[in-house]
Amino acid sequence: MITRPIIPIPLMIIISIILIITIILSSKKAKLIVRLLIVLMLFLINLRPMIPNGETEVMNNNLDIIFVVDTTLSMDAQDYGNKQTRLSAVKKDIEYIINKIPGAHYSLISFDLDTKIRLPLTSDANALLASSNTLRVIDELYARGSSVTIFREELAEVLKSSKKKGNHSRIVFICTDGEQTVDRDIDSLKPLAENVDGGAILGYGTTKGGKIEVENYDGTKEELKDRSSYPYKDAVSVLDESNLKQMAKDLDISYVHMTSTNKIDSEIKEIKKLKNNNDSEIEESYQDIYYYYSPLLFILLFIELFLDRRSELWKK
Protein backbone atom coordinates (compact mmCIF):
# COMPACT_ATOMS: atom_id res chain seq x y z
CA MET A 1 0.00 0.00 0.00
CA ILE A 2 1.14 3.53 -0.72
CA THR A 3 -0.27 6.95 0.13
CA ARG A 4 -0.47 10.16 -1.90
CA PRO A 5 -1.70 12.80 0.55
CA ILE A 6 -4.01 15.55 -0.70
CA ILE A 7 -2.90 17.96 2.05
CA PRO A 8 0.77 17.53 3.09
CA ILE A 9 1.02 15.22 6.11
CA PRO A 10 2.76 17.76 8.42
CA LEU A 11 0.03 20.31 7.76
CA MET A 12 -2.70 17.70 8.22
CA ILE A 13 -1.15 16.67 11.56
CA ILE A 14 -1.24 20.29 12.73
CA ILE A 15 -4.88 20.64 11.62
CA SER A 16 -5.80 17.37 13.36
CA ILE A 17 -4.09 18.40 16.62
CA ILE A 18 -5.97 21.72 16.63
CA LEU A 19 -9.26 19.92 16.00
CA ILE A 20 -8.58 17.34 18.71
CA ILE A 21 -7.70 19.98 21.31
CA THR A 22 -10.85 21.95 20.43
CA ILE A 23 -12.98 18.79 20.66
CA ILE A 24 -11.54 17.71 24.02
CA LEU A 25 -12.13 21.14 25.54
CA SER A 26 -15.69 21.48 24.32
CA SER A 27 -17.23 17.99 24.08
CA LYS A 28 -19.04 15.61 26.39
CA LYS A 29 -17.93 11.98 26.49
CA ALA A 30 -20.29 10.59 23.79
CA LYS A 31 -19.66 13.47 21.42
CA LEU A 32 -15.94 13.35 22.19
CA ILE A 33 -15.60 9.79 20.90
CA VAL A 34 -17.63 10.47 17.75
CA ARG A 35 -15.76 13.68 16.94
CA LEU A 36 -12.35 12.07 17.46
CA LEU A 37 -13.39 9.30 15.06
CA ILE A 38 -14.46 11.94 12.52
CA VAL A 39 -11.01 13.54 12.73
CA LEU A 40 -9.44 10.08 12.27
CA MET A 41 -11.57 9.41 9.16
CA LEU A 42 -10.64 12.79 7.70
CA PHE A 43 -6.97 12.05 8.32
CA LEU A 44 -7.21 8.62 6.64
CA ILE A 45 -9.09 10.01 3.64
CA ASN A 46 -6.52 12.78 3.26
CA LEU A 47 -3.72 10.18 3.16
CA ARG A 48 -5.32 8.87 -0.04
CA PRO A 49 -4.25 5.25 0.50
CA MET A 50 -3.76 3.15 -2.63
CA ILE A 51 -3.29 -0.58 -3.10
CA PRO A 52 -1.38 -2.37 -5.89
CA ASN A 53 -3.51 -3.05 -8.95
CA GLY A 54 -1.13 -5.08 -11.10
CA GLU A 55 1.59 -3.98 -13.46
CA THR A 56 1.33 -1.91 -16.61
CA GLU A 57 3.77 -1.22 -19.43
CA VAL A 58 4.47 2.49 -19.75
CA MET A 59 5.87 3.77 -23.03
CA ASN A 60 8.31 6.55 -22.32
CA ASN A 61 9.73 8.97 -24.81
CA ASN A 62 12.63 11.38 -24.70
CA LEU A 63 10.49 14.50 -24.20
CA ASP A 64 10.55 16.54 -21.00
CA ILE A 65 7.60 18.94 -21.09
CA ILE A 66 7.66 21.82 -18.63
CA PHE A 67 4.51 23.89 -18.04
CA VAL A 68 4.98 27.36 -16.54
CA VAL A 69 1.62 28.81 -15.45
CA ASP A 70 0.75 32.37 -14.46
CA THR A 71 -1.39 32.42 -11.28
CA THR A 72 -1.51 36.19 -10.81
CA LEU A 73 -4.92 37.76 -10.19
CA SER A 74 -5.29 38.80 -13.84
CA MET A 75 -5.58 35.13 -14.86
CA ASP A 76 -9.07 35.20 -13.33
CA ALA A 77 -10.19 37.68 -15.98
CA GLN A 78 -13.27 36.33 -17.75
CA ASP A 79 -12.41 36.97 -21.38
CA TYR A 80 -11.80 33.47 -22.72
CA GLY A 81 -14.61 31.90 -24.75
CA ASN A 82 -18.00 32.16 -23.08
CA LYS A 83 -16.87 34.13 -19.98
CA GLN A 84 -14.39 31.49 -18.88
CA THR A 85 -11.41 32.57 -16.86
CA ARG A 86 -7.98 32.47 -18.43
CA LEU A 87 -6.71 30.02 -15.82
CA SER A 88 -9.57 27.57 -16.46
CA ALA A 89 -8.58 27.59 -20.15
CA VAL A 90 -4.95 26.89 -19.21
CA LYS A 91 -5.99 23.77 -17.28
CA LYS A 92 -7.92 22.43 -20.27
CA ASP A 93 -5.01 23.14 -22.60
CA ILE A 94 -2.55 21.32 -20.33
CA GLU A 95 -4.77 18.24 -20.41
CA TYR A 96 -5.09 18.56 -24.20
CA ILE A 97 -1.32 18.72 -24.67
CA ILE A 98 -0.51 15.70 -22.50
CA ASN A 99 -3.22 13.68 -24.26
CA LYS A 100 -1.65 14.61 -27.59
CA ILE A 101 1.90 13.84 -26.38
CA PRO A 102 1.60 10.82 -24.04
CA GLY A 103 4.57 9.08 -22.49
CA ALA A 104 6.60 12.22 -21.82
CA HIS A 105 8.01 13.43 -18.51
CA TYR A 106 6.18 16.46 -17.15
CA SER A 107 6.90 19.29 -14.75
CA LEU A 108 4.72 22.15 -13.48
CA ILE A 109 5.84 25.58 -12.31
CA SER A 110 3.49 28.35 -11.16
CA PHE A 111 4.26 32.00 -10.57
CA ASP A 112 2.66 35.13 -9.08
CA LEU A 113 4.47 37.10 -6.36
CA ASP A 114 6.94 34.24 -6.23
CA THR A 115 7.55 30.99 -8.08
CA LYS A 116 6.86 27.39 -7.05
CA ILE A 117 8.00 24.16 -8.66
CA ARG A 118 4.76 22.33 -7.99
CA LEU A 119 5.79 19.14 -9.73
CA PRO A 120 9.36 18.04 -10.54
CA LEU A 121 9.84 16.03 -13.72
CA THR A 122 7.73 12.87 -13.58
CA SER A 123 6.28 10.34 -16.01
CA ASP A 124 3.01 10.35 -14.04
CA ALA A 125 0.56 12.31 -16.22
CA ASN A 126 -2.16 11.90 -13.57
CA ALA A 127 0.06 13.67 -11.04
CA LEU A 128 0.42 16.56 -13.47
CA LEU A 129 -3.34 16.77 -14.01
CA ALA A 130 -4.01 16.63 -10.27
CA SER A 131 -1.44 19.35 -9.63
CA SER A 132 -2.68 21.63 -12.42
CA ASN A 133 -6.29 21.25 -11.32
CA THR A 134 -5.40 22.64 -7.88
CA LEU A 135 -3.98 25.86 -9.35
CA ARG A 136 -5.70 28.99 -8.06
CA VAL A 137 -4.92 32.65 -8.59
CA ILE A 138 -3.36 34.56 -5.74
CA ASP A 139 -5.81 36.12 -3.27
CA GLU A 140 -6.69 39.76 -3.89
CA LEU A 141 -5.38 40.69 -0.43
CA TYR A 142 -1.88 39.53 -1.33
CA ALA A 143 -1.81 40.65 -4.96
CA ARG A 144 0.94 43.17 -5.68
CA GLY A 145 2.94 44.20 -8.69
CA SER A 146 4.50 41.16 -10.37
CA SER A 147 6.95 40.33 -13.12
CA VAL A 148 5.88 38.09 -15.99
CA THR A 149 9.36 36.52 -16.06
CA ILE A 150 9.83 36.02 -12.32
CA PHE A 151 10.07 32.25 -12.90
CA ARG A 152 13.48 32.35 -14.64
CA GLU A 153 15.57 30.72 -11.91
CA GLU A 154 13.11 27.90 -11.24
CA LEU A 155 12.69 27.16 -14.95
CA ALA A 156 16.48 27.13 -15.35
CA GLU A 157 16.68 24.63 -12.47
CA VAL A 158 14.22 22.20 -14.11
CA LEU A 159 15.90 22.59 -17.50
CA LYS A 160 19.28 21.73 -16.00
CA SER A 161 17.75 18.69 -14.29
CA SER A 162 16.43 17.55 -17.68
CA LYS A 163 19.74 18.21 -19.43
CA LYS A 164 21.48 15.75 -17.12
CA LYS A 165 19.51 12.96 -18.84
CA GLY A 166 21.60 13.55 -21.93
CA ASN A 167 19.35 12.52 -24.82
CA HIS A 168 16.12 14.22 -23.71
CA SER A 169 14.51 17.13 -25.58
CA ARG A 170 13.26 19.95 -23.41
CA ILE A 171 9.86 21.45 -24.28
CA VAL A 172 8.55 24.57 -22.54
CA PHE A 173 4.99 25.90 -22.53
CA ILE A 174 4.60 29.24 -20.74
CA CYS A 175 0.92 30.04 -20.12
CA THR A 176 0.25 33.70 -19.27
CA ASP A 177 -1.50 36.89 -20.30
CA GLY A 178 1.81 38.74 -20.42
CA GLU A 179 0.84 41.47 -17.98
CA GLN A 180 3.83 43.08 -16.29
CA THR A 181 2.58 45.04 -13.28
CA VAL A 182 5.94 46.17 -11.94
CA ASP A 183 7.40 49.36 -13.32
CA ARG A 184 10.25 47.96 -15.41
CA ASP A 185 10.87 46.05 -18.62
CA ILE A 186 10.54 42.28 -18.58
CA ASP A 187 13.69 40.33 -17.81
CA SER A 188 15.27 38.54 -20.76
CA LEU A 189 14.81 34.78 -21.11
CA LYS A 190 17.69 34.48 -23.60
CA PRO A 191 20.05 32.79 -21.10
CA LEU A 192 17.61 29.84 -20.99
CA ALA A 193 17.28 29.42 -24.76
CA GLU A 194 20.22 27.03 -25.18
CA ASN A 195 18.44 24.45 -23.03
CA VAL A 196 15.04 24.75 -24.76
CA ASP A 197 14.35 22.56 -27.81
CA GLY A 198 10.75 23.49 -28.49
CA GLY A 199 7.41 24.59 -27.10
CA ALA A 200 5.47 27.83 -27.19
CA ILE A 201 4.44 30.92 -25.31
CA LEU A 202 0.68 30.54 -24.90
CA GLY A 203 -1.14 33.86 -24.54
CA TYR A 204 -4.50 34.11 -22.79
CA GLY A 205 -6.95 36.99 -22.78
CA THR A 206 -7.94 39.69 -25.25
CA THR A 207 -6.66 43.12 -26.20
CA LYS A 208 -10.08 44.45 -25.24
CA GLY A 209 -9.55 43.06 -21.77
CA GLY A 210 -11.63 41.23 -19.22
CA LYS A 211 -13.08 41.96 -15.81
CA ILE A 212 -12.10 39.99 -12.73
CA GLU A 213 -14.69 38.63 -10.30
CA VAL A 214 -13.68 38.29 -6.66
CA GLU A 215 -15.47 36.66 -3.74
CA ASN A 216 -16.27 38.61 -0.58
CA TYR A 217 -16.08 37.22 2.95
CA ASP A 218 -19.85 36.65 2.99
CA GLY A 219 -19.72 34.51 -0.16
CA THR A 220 -21.09 37.16 -2.50
CA LYS A 221 -19.17 38.06 -5.65
CA GLU A 222 -18.39 41.37 -7.25
CA GLU A 223 -16.14 42.87 -9.90
CA LEU A 224 -12.63 43.76 -8.78
CA LYS A 225 -12.20 47.54 -8.58
CA ASP A 226 -9.35 49.67 -9.85
CA ARG A 227 -8.59 51.86 -6.81
CA SER A 228 -5.91 54.00 -8.44
CA SER A 229 -8.36 56.91 -8.80
CA TYR A 230 -11.79 57.86 -7.49
CA PRO A 231 -14.57 57.11 -8.36
CA TYR A 232 -13.47 53.48 -8.52
CA LYS A 233 -14.08 51.62 -11.78
CA ASP A 234 -14.09 47.93 -12.58
CA ALA A 235 -10.54 46.69 -13.06
CA VAL A 236 -9.83 45.41 -16.57
CA SER A 237 -6.92 43.11 -17.41
CA VAL A 238 -5.56 43.29 -20.94
CA LEU A 239 -3.50 40.77 -22.91
CA ASP A 240 0.02 42.12 -23.50
CA GLU A 241 1.19 40.51 -26.72
CA SER A 242 4.35 42.61 -26.99
CA ASN A 243 5.73 40.97 -23.83
CA LEU A 244 4.66 37.52 -24.99
CA LYS A 245 6.27 37.92 -28.39
CA GLN A 246 9.48 39.13 -26.76
CA MET A 247 9.53 36.07 -24.49
CA ALA A 248 8.99 33.80 -27.50
CA LYS A 249 11.81 35.53 -29.37
CA ASP A 250 14.15 35.16 -26.40
CA LEU A 251 13.54 31.41 -26.21
CA ASP A 252 13.34 30.95 -30.00
CA ILE A 253 9.93 29.29 -29.79
CA SER A 254 6.47 30.17 -31.13
CA TYR A 255 3.94 32.58 -29.69
CA VAL A 256 0.33 31.38 -29.89
CA HIS A 257 -2.70 33.43 -28.90
CA MET A 258 -4.94 30.78 -27.37
CA THR A 259 -8.63 31.01 -28.25
CA SER A 260 -9.24 27.25 -28.52
CA THR A 261 -7.30 24.12 -27.61
CA ASN A 262 -6.50 23.17 -31.21
CA LYS A 263 -4.62 26.44 -31.76
CA ILE A 264 -1.56 24.61 -30.49
CA ASP A 265 -1.81 21.69 -32.96
CA SER A 266 0.92 22.85 -35.34
CA GLU A 267 3.38 23.27 -32.45
CA ILE A 268 2.46 19.81 -31.12
CA LYS A 269 3.13 18.37 -34.58
CA GLU A 270 6.64 19.86 -34.55
CA ILE A 271 7.30 18.60 -31.03
CA LYS A 272 6.35 15.05 -32.00
CA LYS A 273 9.19 15.06 -34.54
CA LEU A 274 11.59 15.16 -31.58
CA LYS A 275 9.97 12.15 -29.95
CA ASN A 276 11.67 8.77 -29.63
CA ASN A 277 9.44 5.97 -28.30
CA ASN A 278 12.04 3.21 -28.02
CA ASP A 279 12.02 3.26 -24.23
CA SER A 280 9.45 1.44 -22.10
CA GLU A 281 9.26 0.28 -18.52
CA ILE A 282 7.00 -1.80 -16.30
CA GLU A 283 5.40 0.21 -13.52
CA GLU A 284 3.22 -0.87 -10.63
CA SER A 285 -0.26 0.59 -10.95
CA TYR A 286 -2.33 1.52 -7.92
CA GLN A 287 -6.02 1.82 -7.12
CA ASP A 288 -7.48 4.44 -4.76
CA ILE A 289 -9.22 3.03 -1.68
CA TYR A 290 -9.71 6.25 0.30
CA TYR A 291 -13.38 6.28 -0.66
CA TYR A 292 -13.88 3.12 1.42
CA TYR A 293 -13.70 5.40 4.46
CA SER A 294 -16.33 7.80 3.14
CA PRO A 295 -19.40 5.76 4.27
CA LEU A 296 -17.92 5.56 7.78
CA LEU A 297 -17.41 9.31 7.77
CA PHE A 298 -21.02 9.95 6.73
CA ILE A 299 -22.30 7.58 9.43
CA LEU A 300 -20.24 9.38 12.07
CA LEU A 301 -21.50 12.76 10.85
CA PHE A 302 -25.07 11.47 11.06
CA ILE A 303 -24.47 10.26 14.64
CA GLU A 304 -22.97 13.65 15.49
CA LEU A 305 -26.07 15.38 14.10
CA PHE A 306 -28.33 13.00 16.03
CA LEU A 307 -26.49 13.67 19.32
CA ASP A 308 -26.69 17.43 18.78
CA ARG A 309 -30.39 17.21 17.99
CA ARG A 310 -31.07 15.05 21.06
CA SER A 311 -29.23 17.52 23.27
CA GLU A 312 -31.40 20.36 21.98
CA LEU A 313 -34.58 18.37 22.67
CA TRP A 314 -33.46 17.62 26.23
CA LYS A 315 -32.81 21.30 26.85
CA LYS A 316 -36.40 22.05 25.89
GUDREN-572849 format. One record per residue (C-alpha): x, y, z. Coordinates in steps of 0.1 Angstrom, whole numbers, plus 5000, padded with zeros to 4 digits. Layout:
<tike X="X" Y="Y" Z="Z"/>
...
! end
This chain:
<tike X="5000" Y="5000" Z="5000"/>
<tike X="5011" Y="5035" Z="4993"/>
<tike X="4997" Y="5069" Z="5001"/>
<tike X="4995" Y="5102" Z="4981"/>
<tike X="4983" Y="5128" Z="5005"/>
<tike X="4960" Y="5155" Z="4993"/>
<tike X="4971" Y="5180" Z="5020"/>
<tike X="5008" Y="5175" Z="5031"/>
<tike X="5010" Y="5152" Z="5061"/>
<tike X="5028" Y="5178" Z="5084"/>
<tike X="5000" Y="5203" Z="5078"/>
<tike X="4973" Y="5177" Z="5082"/>
<tike X="4989" Y="5167" Z="5116"/>
<tike X="4988" Y="5203" Z="5127"/>
<tike X="4951" Y="5206" Z="5116"/>
<tike X="4942" Y="5174" Z="5134"/>
<tike X="4959" Y="5184" Z="5166"/>
<tike X="4940" Y="5217" Z="5166"/>
<tike X="4907" Y="5199" Z="5160"/>
<tike X="4914" Y="5173" Z="5187"/>
<tike X="4923" Y="5200" Z="5213"/>
<tike X="4892" Y="5219" Z="5204"/>
<tike X="4870" Y="5188" Z="5207"/>
<tike X="4885" Y="5177" Z="5240"/>
<tike X="4879" Y="5211" Z="5255"/>
<tike X="4843" Y="5215" Z="5243"/>
<tike X="4828" Y="5180" Z="5241"/>
<tike X="4810" Y="5156" Z="5264"/>
<tike X="4821" Y="5120" Z="5265"/>
<tike X="4797" Y="5106" Z="5238"/>
<tike X="4803" Y="5135" Z="5214"/>
<tike X="4841" Y="5134" Z="5222"/>
<tike X="4844" Y="5098" Z="5209"/>
<tike X="4824" Y="5105" Z="5178"/>
<tike X="4842" Y="5137" Z="5169"/>
<tike X="4876" Y="5121" Z="5175"/>
<tike X="4866" Y="5093" Z="5151"/>
<tike X="4855" Y="5119" Z="5125"/>
<tike X="4890" Y="5135" Z="5127"/>
<tike X="4906" Y="5101" Z="5123"/>
<tike X="4884" Y="5094" Z="5092"/>
<tike X="4894" Y="5128" Z="5077"/>
<tike X="4930" Y="5120" Z="5083"/>
<tike X="4928" Y="5086" Z="5066"/>
<tike X="4909" Y="5100" Z="5036"/>
<tike X="4935" Y="5128" Z="5033"/>
<tike X="4963" Y="5102" Z="5032"/>
<tike X="4947" Y="5089" Z="5000"/>
<tike X="4958" Y="5053" Z="5005"/>
<tike X="4962" Y="5032" Z="4974"/>
<tike X="4967" Y="4994" Z="4969"/>
<tike X="4986" Y="4976" Z="4941"/>
<tike X="4965" Y="4970" Z="4910"/>
<tike X="4989" Y="4949" Z="4889"/>
<tike X="5016" Y="4960" Z="4865"/>
<tike X="5013" Y="4981" Z="4834"/>
<tike X="5038" Y="4988" Z="4806"/>
<tike X="5045" Y="5025" Z="4803"/>
<tike X="5059" Y="5038" Z="4770"/>
<tike X="5083" Y="5065" Z="4777"/>
<tike X="5097" Y="5090" Z="4752"/>
<tike X="5126" Y="5114" Z="4753"/>
<tike X="5105" Y="5145" Z="4758"/>
<tike X="5106" Y="5165" Z="4790"/>
<tike X="5076" Y="5189" Z="4789"/>
<tike X="5077" Y="5218" Z="4814"/>
<tike X="5045" Y="5239" Z="4820"/>
<tike X="5050" Y="5274" Z="4835"/>
<tike X="5016" Y="5288" Z="4846"/>
<tike X="5007" Y="5324" Z="4855"/>
<tike X="4986" Y="5324" Z="4887"/>
<tike X="4985" Y="5362" Z="4892"/>
<tike X="4951" Y="5378" Z="4898"/>
<tike X="4947" Y="5388" Z="4862"/>
<tike X="4944" Y="5351" Z="4851"/>
<tike X="4909" Y="5352" Z="4867"/>
<tike X="4898" Y="5377" Z="4840"/>
<tike X="4867" Y="5363" Z="4822"/>
<tike X="4876" Y="5370" Z="4786"/>
<tike X="4882" Y="5335" Z="4773"/>
<tike X="4854" Y="5319" Z="4753"/>
<tike X="4820" Y="5322" Z="4769"/>
<tike X="4831" Y="5341" Z="4800"/>
<tike X="4856" Y="5315" Z="4811"/>
<tike X="4886" Y="5326" Z="4831"/>
<tike X="4920" Y="5325" Z="4816"/>
<tike X="4933" Y="5300" Z="4842"/>
<tike X="4904" Y="5276" Z="4835"/>
<tike X="4914" Y="5276" Z="4798"/>
<tike X="4950" Y="5269" Z="4808"/>
<tike X="4940" Y="5238" Z="4827"/>
<tike X="4921" Y="5224" Z="4797"/>
<tike X="4950" Y="5231" Z="4774"/>
<tike X="4975" Y="5213" Z="4797"/>
<tike X="4952" Y="5182" Z="4796"/>
<tike X="4949" Y="5186" Z="4758"/>
<tike X="4987" Y="5187" Z="4753"/>
<tike X="4995" Y="5157" Z="4775"/>
<tike X="4968" Y="5137" Z="4757"/>
<tike X="4984" Y="5146" Z="4724"/>
<tike X="5019" Y="5138" Z="4736"/>
<tike X="5016" Y="5108" Z="4760"/>
<tike X="5046" Y="5091" Z="4775"/>
<tike X="5066" Y="5122" Z="4782"/>
<tike X="5080" Y="5134" Z="4815"/>
<tike X="5062" Y="5165" Z="4828"/>
<tike X="5069" Y="5193" Z="4852"/>
<tike X="5047" Y="5221" Z="4865"/>
<tike X="5058" Y="5256" Z="4877"/>
<tike X="5035" Y="5284" Z="4888"/>
<tike X="5043" Y="5320" Z="4894"/>
<tike X="5027" Y="5351" Z="4909"/>
<tike X="5045" Y="5371" Z="4936"/>
<tike X="5069" Y="5342" Z="4938"/>
<tike X="5076" Y="5310" Z="4919"/>
<tike X="5069" Y="5274" Z="4930"/>
<tike X="5080" Y="5242" Z="4913"/>
<tike X="5048" Y="5223" Z="4920"/>
<tike X="5058" Y="5191" Z="4903"/>
<tike X="5094" Y="5180" Z="4895"/>
<tike X="5098" Y="5160" Z="4863"/>
<tike X="5077" Y="5129" Z="4864"/>
<tike X="5063" Y="5103" Z="4840"/>
<tike X="5030" Y="5104" Z="4860"/>
<tike X="5006" Y="5123" Z="4838"/>
<tike X="4978" Y="5119" Z="4864"/>
<tike X="5001" Y="5137" Z="4890"/>
<tike X="5004" Y="5166" Z="4865"/>
<tike X="4967" Y="5168" Z="4860"/>
<tike X="4960" Y="5166" Z="4897"/>
<tike X="4986" Y="5193" Z="4904"/>
<tike X="4973" Y="5216" Z="4876"/>
<tike X="4937" Y="5212" Z="4887"/>
<tike X="4946" Y="5226" Z="4921"/>
<tike X="4960" Y="5259" Z="4907"/>
<tike X="4943" Y="5290" Z="4919"/>
<tike X="4951" Y="5327" Z="4914"/>
<tike X="4966" Y="5346" Z="4943"/>
<tike X="4942" Y="5361" Z="4967"/>
<tike X="4933" Y="5398" Z="4961"/>
<tike X="4946" Y="5407" Z="4996"/>
<tike X="4981" Y="5395" Z="4987"/>
<tike X="4982" Y="5406" Z="4950"/>
<tike X="5009" Y="5432" Z="4943"/>
<tike X="5029" Y="5442" Z="4913"/>
<tike X="5045" Y="5412" Z="4896"/>
<tike X="5070" Y="5403" Z="4869"/>
<tike X="5059" Y="5381" Z="4840"/>
<tike X="5094" Y="5365" Z="4839"/>
<tike X="5098" Y="5360" Z="4877"/>
<tike X="5101" Y="5322" Z="4871"/>
<tike X="5135" Y="5323" Z="4854"/>
<tike X="5156" Y="5307" Z="4881"/>
<tike X="5131" Y="5279" Z="4888"/>
<tike X="5127" Y="5272" Z="4851"/>
<tike X="5165" Y="5271" Z="4847"/>
<tike X="5167" Y="5246" Z="4875"/>
<tike X="5142" Y="5222" Z="4859"/>
<tike X="5159" Y="5226" Z="4825"/>
<tike X="5193" Y="5217" Z="4840"/>
<tike X="5177" Y="5187" Z="4857"/>
<tike X="5164" Y="5176" Z="4823"/>
<tike X="5197" Y="5182" Z="4806"/>
<tike X="5215" Y="5157" Z="4829"/>
<tike X="5195" Y="5130" Z="4812"/>
<tike X="5216" Y="5135" Z="4781"/>
<tike X="5194" Y="5125" Z="4752"/>
<tike X="5161" Y="5142" Z="4763"/>
<tike X="5145" Y="5171" Z="4744"/>
<tike X="5133" Y="5200" Z="4766"/>
<tike X="5099" Y="5214" Z="4757"/>
<tike X="5085" Y="5246" Z="4775"/>
<tike X="5050" Y="5259" Z="4775"/>
<tike X="5046" Y="5292" Z="4793"/>
<tike X="5009" Y="5300" Z="4799"/>
<tike X="5003" Y="5337" Z="4807"/>
<tike X="4985" Y="5369" Z="4797"/>
<tike X="5018" Y="5387" Z="4796"/>
<tike X="5008" Y="5415" Z="4820"/>
<tike X="5038" Y="5431" Z="4837"/>
<tike X="5026" Y="5450" Z="4867"/>
<tike X="5059" Y="5462" Z="4881"/>
<tike X="5074" Y="5494" Z="4867"/>
<tike X="5102" Y="5480" Z="4846"/>
<tike X="5109" Y="5460" Z="4814"/>
<tike X="5105" Y="5423" Z="4814"/>
<tike X="5137" Y="5403" Z="4822"/>
<tike X="5153" Y="5385" Z="4792"/>
<tike X="5148" Y="5348" Z="4789"/>
<tike X="5177" Y="5345" Z="4764"/>
<tike X="5200" Y="5328" Z="4789"/>
<tike X="5176" Y="5298" Z="4790"/>
<tike X="5173" Y="5294" Z="4752"/>
<tike X="5202" Y="5270" Z="4748"/>
<tike X="5184" Y="5244" Z="4770"/>
<tike X="5150" Y="5247" Z="4752"/>
<tike X="5144" Y="5226" Z="4722"/>
<tike X="5107" Y="5235" Z="4715"/>
<tike X="5074" Y="5246" Z="4729"/>
<tike X="5055" Y="5278" Z="4728"/>
<tike X="5044" Y="5309" Z="4747"/>
<tike X="5007" Y="5305" Z="4751"/>
<tike X="4989" Y="5339" Z="4755"/>
<tike X="4955" Y="5341" Z="4772"/>
<tike X="4931" Y="5370" Z="4772"/>
<tike X="4921" Y="5397" Z="4748"/>
<tike X="4933" Y="5431" Z="4738"/>
<tike X="4899" Y="5444" Z="4748"/>
<tike X="4905" Y="5431" Z="4782"/>
<tike X="4884" Y="5412" Z="4808"/>
<tike X="4869" Y="5420" Z="4842"/>
<tike X="4879" Y="5400" Z="4873"/>
<tike X="4853" Y="5386" Z="4897"/>
<tike X="4863" Y="5383" Z="4933"/>
<tike X="4845" Y="5367" Z="4963"/>
<tike X="4837" Y="5386" Z="4994"/>
<tike X="4839" Y="5372" Z="5030"/>
<tike X="4801" Y="5367" Z="5030"/>
<tike X="4803" Y="5345" Z="4998"/>
<tike X="4789" Y="5372" Z="4975"/>
<tike X="4808" Y="5381" Z="4944"/>
<tike X="4816" Y="5414" Z="4928"/>
<tike X="4839" Y="5429" Z="4901"/>
<tike X="4874" Y="5438" Z="4912"/>
<tike X="4878" Y="5475" Z="4914"/>
<tike X="4907" Y="5497" Z="4902"/>
<tike X="4914" Y="5519" Z="4932"/>
<tike X="4941" Y="5540" Z="4916"/>
<tike X="4916" Y="5569" Z="4912"/>
<tike X="4882" Y="5579" Z="4925"/>
<tike X="4854" Y="5571" Z="4916"/>
<tike X="4865" Y="5535" Z="4915"/>
<tike X="4859" Y="5516" Z="4882"/>
<tike X="4859" Y="5479" Z="4874"/>
<tike X="4895" Y="5467" Z="4869"/>
<tike X="4902" Y="5454" Z="4834"/>
<tike X="4931" Y="5431" Z="4826"/>
<tike X="4944" Y="5433" Z="4791"/>
<tike X="4965" Y="5408" Z="4771"/>
<tike X="5000" Y="5421" Z="4765"/>
<tike X="5012" Y="5405" Z="4733"/>
<tike X="5043" Y="5426" Z="4730"/>
<tike X="5057" Y="5410" Z="4762"/>
<tike X="5047" Y="5375" Z="4750"/>
<tike X="5063" Y="5379" Z="4716"/>
<tike X="5095" Y="5391" Z="4732"/>
<tike X="5095" Y="5361" Z="4755"/>
<tike X="5090" Y="5338" Z="4725"/>
<tike X="5118" Y="5355" Z="4706"/>
<tike X="5142" Y="5352" Z="4736"/>
<tike X="5135" Y="5314" Z="4738"/>
<tike X="5133" Y="5309" Z="4700"/>
<tike X="5099" Y="5293" Z="4702"/>
<tike X="5065" Y="5302" Z="4689"/>
<tike X="5039" Y="5326" Z="4703"/>
<tike X="5003" Y="5314" Z="4701"/>
<tike X="4973" Y="5334" Z="4711"/>
<tike X="4951" Y="5308" Z="4726"/>
<tike X="4914" Y="5310" Z="4717"/>
<tike X="4908" Y="5273" Z="4715"/>
<tike X="4927" Y="5241" Z="4724"/>
<tike X="4935" Y="5232" Z="4688"/>
<tike X="4954" Y="5264" Z="4682"/>
<tike X="4984" Y="5246" Z="4695"/>
<tike X="4982" Y="5217" Z="4670"/>
<tike X="5009" Y="5228" Z="4647"/>
<tike X="5034" Y="5233" Z="4676"/>
<tike X="5025" Y="5198" Z="4689"/>
<tike X="5031" Y="5184" Z="4654"/>
<tike X="5066" Y="5199" Z="4654"/>
<tike X="5073" Y="5186" Z="4690"/>
<tike X="5063" Y="5151" Z="4680"/>
<tike X="5092" Y="5151" Z="4655"/>
<tike X="5116" Y="5152" Z="4684"/>
<tike X="5100" Y="5121" Z="4701"/>
<tike X="5117" Y="5088" Z="4704"/>
<tike X="5094" Y="5060" Z="4717"/>
<tike X="5120" Y="5032" Z="4720"/>
<tike X="5120" Y="5033" Z="4758"/>
<tike X="5094" Y="5014" Z="4779"/>
<tike X="5093" Y="5003" Z="4815"/>
<tike X="5070" Y="4982" Z="4837"/>
<tike X="5054" Y="5002" Z="4865"/>
<tike X="5032" Y="4991" Z="4894"/>
<tike X="4997" Y="5006" Z="4890"/>
<tike X="4977" Y="5015" Z="4921"/>
<tike X="4940" Y="5018" Z="4929"/>
<tike X="4925" Y="5044" Z="4952"/>
<tike X="4908" Y="5030" Z="4983"/>
<tike X="4903" Y="5062" Z="5003"/>
<tike X="4866" Y="5063" Z="4993"/>
<tike X="4861" Y="5031" Z="5014"/>
<tike X="4863" Y="5054" Z="5045"/>
<tike X="4837" Y="5078" Z="5031"/>
<tike X="4806" Y="5058" Z="5043"/>
<tike X="4821" Y="5056" Z="5078"/>
<tike X="4826" Y="5093" Z="5078"/>
<tike X="4790" Y="5100" Z="5067"/>
<tike X="4777" Y="5076" Z="5094"/>
<tike X="4798" Y="5094" Z="5121"/>
<tike X="4785" Y="5128" Z="5108"/>
<tike X="4749" Y="5115" Z="5111"/>
<tike X="4755" Y="5103" Z="5146"/>
<tike X="4770" Y="5136" Z="5155"/>
<tike X="4739" Y="5154" Z="5141"/>
<tike X="4717" Y="5130" Z="5160"/>
<tike X="4735" Y="5137" Z="5193"/>
<tike X="4733" Y="5174" Z="5188"/>
<tike X="4696" Y="5172" Z="5180"/>
<tike X="4689" Y="5150" Z="5211"/>
<tike X="4708" Y="5175" Z="5233"/>
<tike X="4686" Y="5204" Z="5220"/>
<tike X="4654" Y="5184" Z="5227"/>
<tike X="4665" Y="5176" Z="5262"/>
<tike X="4672" Y="5213" Z="5269"/>
<tike X="4636" Y="5221" Z="5259"/>
! end
